[in-house]
Amino acid sequence: MYLRKFLLLLALAVSNSATADIVTIVDAIETVTSNISVPTSPNGRLMFRPCDSVCEENFIAVRLTPETTYYVHGDAVKFVDFRRQFFNLRRRGEGYALVSFNTKSKTATNIQIGS
């Protein structure tokens, strides 16, 4: 009797969860540093193209907030240091970047750069 009720509840739970829509909350896009435009302040808009080389894709704009975290070669840094390291990396050659952002609010959660 209990097993039968348990199986019925399990079947209902599985059938209800299978019909739910999957919603992406945070997206992460890898690109090259030449496809990124870093703003001058930590409250600006970061613009980037979602490509790993020269491309014709449209720019994606995400807003930077005080909660946005910045990483250079895996180390957390402040925005000022991130911006300086970003331009140093671009001068030395092509680097990569991973931009993570909230898809609903279009705010950057974190930005990682490296070579």
N, C-alpha and C positions, 0 to 999 in steps of 0.2 A: 504494500500500500504506500509506504513512504517512498520507496524507490520509484513507483509510478508517478507520484506527485513531483518528485525531484526531477525526473526526466521530462515531465511536462513543463515545469518551470525553466529548465535548461533549454528546451526547444524554443520556448517563447522568447527567452533572452537572446538566443542566437538569431532568431528570425527578426527581432526588432533591431538588433545592432547591425544586421546585414543591410537594412534598408536606409541607414543613416548616411548622409552625405559626408564625404571626407573634405575637410577644409584646411588649406595650408595657412598656418598662422605666421610662421617665419620662413622666409626663403633665403637661400645663400647662393650667390652667383660668383663664380670665379672668372676673372678677367685679367688682362695685362695692364700694367700701370700707365701705358700710353693711352688707354681708353678711359681714363679717370680724370675728372676735374675736381680738385680739392679746394674747398672754399677757404677764405682767409680767416674765418672765425668759427668757433665750435658750435655756433647757432645757425650756420648757413646750410646750404643745400649741396650735397655731394651728387655729382652727375657722372654716370658711367655707361659704357656700352657693354652689353652682355656677350662679349666675344673674346677669344684668346689670340686674336691678331687684328690687323686692319680690317674693318668691316663697315657695312652700310646699315647696321641695325640702329634703331632709334635709341637715343639716350634715355636712361631711367634716372629720375631724380628722387632722392630720398633726403629727408630732413635729419640733420644732426641735432642731438639733444644732450643735456648734461649727463644722461644715462648711457650714452654711446661710449663704448670702450674701444681703445685703439691698441693694436699689437704690431710690433716690428720684430720679425724673426722669432715670433713666439713670446716676446716679452711685452708686458703691458706698459704703455707709456702715456703721457699726457698729450693733448692735442698739439701743442706747440712742437714737442719733440717728434710726434708723428709726422707733422707737416714737413719739418726739416729733413727727416729721414726719407720721406717719400720723394722729395725733389732730389736728394742725393742719390737715391736708388735709380731714378729715371735718368740722371746724368751718366751713371756708370753703365747703363744698358737696360735691357728689358727685364722688368720684375713682374711678379704676379700679385694679385690682390684677391681677397675673398671678402665680399660685402654681404653681410647678413642684415636683413631688414624685416620689419613687421609689414605684412602684405596689406593689412587693413588701413593702418595709419600712415604707411609709407615713411616710417622713421627707422633710421639705422640703429641696429642693436650693437653690432661690432664690425670693425674693419681690420683686416689682417693683411700685412704686406710682407714680402720676402723676395729673395732672388732665386 
